[in-house]
Amino acid sequence: MKVHVNGIDLAYSDEGQGHPIVFLHAFPLDRTMWAPQVEGLKDHYRIITIDLRGHGESDAPMWRYTFEQFADDIKGLLDHLSISHATCVGLSMGGYIFFALYKKYPHLIHSAVLADTRAEADTENVKAARYSMAQIAYTRGATAIADLMLPKLLAPGSLETRKDIVDQLRQMISANQVSGIVGDLMAMEERPDSSPLLKEFRFPTLILVGEHDCASPPEEVKRMAQHIPGSHVALIPQAGHLSNLENPEAFNLALTQFLEDLPAVEEAMEAEQRRSVQMKEGIDGGELLFLKNPLDGIKKCLEIKGFDNDISRTNFFCNPKNVYISKPPDMATTSTRNLMREKNGKASQPRVTEKEERGIGMFPFISGNLPKIEDLYHSPF
Ligand code: MLT
């Protein structure tokens, strides 16, 4: 299937039903690299695979590519499919694109699986290698890129014994247009360091890595995982960089176990909406504080308990992302009460009135306005 988004025709597949899982492929491959995962999961989940800009059946415009642009393409497709929240699985370059997607559209992320990837930007040596590979693509075409990439993508054992995978990959890489290959190389070369984002992740994250991956060695990948709160790592045996293709059984097992443990997103969102409505009742002029870091949340709860001495009228609840604290009008801060007076009872947009520290925001409730969950996720903290 194809959809016209962000100025190009983007090819994708949409199979199965249920919780959506979006797969982001590696360089310089296409969505067919996910065939074993589609087969293994489509009976239980909705599986979206995408030929990223410049790959497979999607357009490969001759232009500068950026990962922000890839993120816009994905957002356009998900809007078209009415998907507002998904598990994203990114392998290698797919992981780099995941970081850009999270940065620009954090509310789209329900949970993440990052396979054989890294958060750091390219070193100077790697940047130089990107330029020489781009030059080879221009002068000798996509087949020469297949020759160069195969030993990087596969473990030595797979390269020698798995003729089926070698042939599949050679065909996939050779089918690419040079504009797409070069576009990717430049986007990778320019990508920023995403390491500072890792500690912000407030969604379930699984990290996978092939035990013989030379491009993103297990030790480096494990170090990345240490910065992601609550993440866990599964080593895929007998696999190199393309762990999903080289050992699909182990990859799918780790993925399925992770997915089975996830709380159903729709239920969580609905419950959150219900609780917001309950909080709103009878507390016009009260406040909702939300704290992205559960530890800040606990600190704040203790603080409020200590100062207000009336914990019975303060509601606390949390979801996997945030802790929320609601306070009735007489316990609201002066700034919210002033805002109430200013608005004189008229409806206003929920607005953040205080920023005590990063990760803490406050929405006043004024005359019939509830902060929408979307606003909370979009908050500037
Ligand atoms: C990939 O598999 O996507 C590439 O190895 C990424 C890279 O070259 O950094």
Residues whose N, C-alpha, C, O or C-beta is under 5 A from the ligand:
A	BS01	MLT	A26 F27 L91 S92 M93 A215
